[in-house]
Amino acid sequence: MKPDAFTSVGLDAPINMLATPIFAMDRFGTPSLSGSAFVLAPGLAITARHVLEHFIGELCPTRENPAQGPLEVDIFGTLLQPDGVHLGVKVMEYRSCTDADVCLLLLGGPPELHARIRWAKPTISFSPPKVDDRITAYGFPRTQMKDVSVADKKLSATLKISPSFGQGRVVTVHAMKRDSAMLPFPCFQIDAPVDGGMSGGPSIHQATGSICGAISSSLDCAADSDEFVSYGSSLWPLLGLEVDLLLADGPYRGTIHDLCRRGVVTSNDWSHFSVSRLGDRFRVELVR
């Protein structure tokens, strides 16, 4: 990929209030860098499912259930605050979506630090974009971590972060899946440049400013090529994920769809979908 394919932005760019690189460390202090994530609502974020699977496969390969639960590794991110300071956030639990390349992250951290975070509330479009819509793909390619140390259960590390974005248009929309092997989930193809460290970052609809997907993958192109083949995972399967949260009015257990109804998650199209229980899962259907 050509080095000038991406546009770099500063660490103080407002988008970094909702987007973050994510990295992991096991109990022995072994670090792993993998991808990007973005805030869904206070205390909730989204990344690509394969990013979490990479962390788990590399740092705790004997885990029996990689789909959900508490973590045996420490996964961190960093979010820009209105005062210009970047605060660390820690992934406490996660819920993988088996019907898409997306994963819900439950964020936390030390109470005194967590209380300082001012959460961004982006608008989410759960419906996929349409062909020829213009998309901005945002993430953190080429993140580096060095000088890692753990003392008194506190992590110290130096991060070199290169927030970047690529722009393009939607080429094809796959309503349910592109194929049965590589991309067996709802997704859309874009001709924007995407690099590996951007997986899990937001795909932003340029006309509305809403987040309409999570960066999933890209195909290698010739070094001198101006053509890019990248994919974003559609977000609507997330509506059927069930989560346990502590809201302002007390403990809560319900779906992302219900959190949209309550206004905890901001979405411009959540009511276009219905969610119904099907055994131990929830089924998401388009109603309009």
Secondary structure, DSSP 4 states (H G I P E B T S, - for coil): --GGGSEE--TTSGGGGTEEEEEEE-TT--EEEEEEEEEEETTEEEE-HHHHHHHHHHH-TT-S-TTEEEEEEEEEEEEE-TTS-EEEEEEEEEEEETTTTEEEEEEE--HHHHTT-------B--SPP-TT-EEEEEE-TT-EEEEEEEETTEEEEEEE---EEEEEEEEEEESS-S-SSS--SSEEEE-S---GGGTTPEEEETTT--EEEEEEEEE---TT----EEEEE-SGGGGG-EEEEEETTEEEEEEHHHHHHHTSS-BSSGGGEEEEEETTEEEEEE--
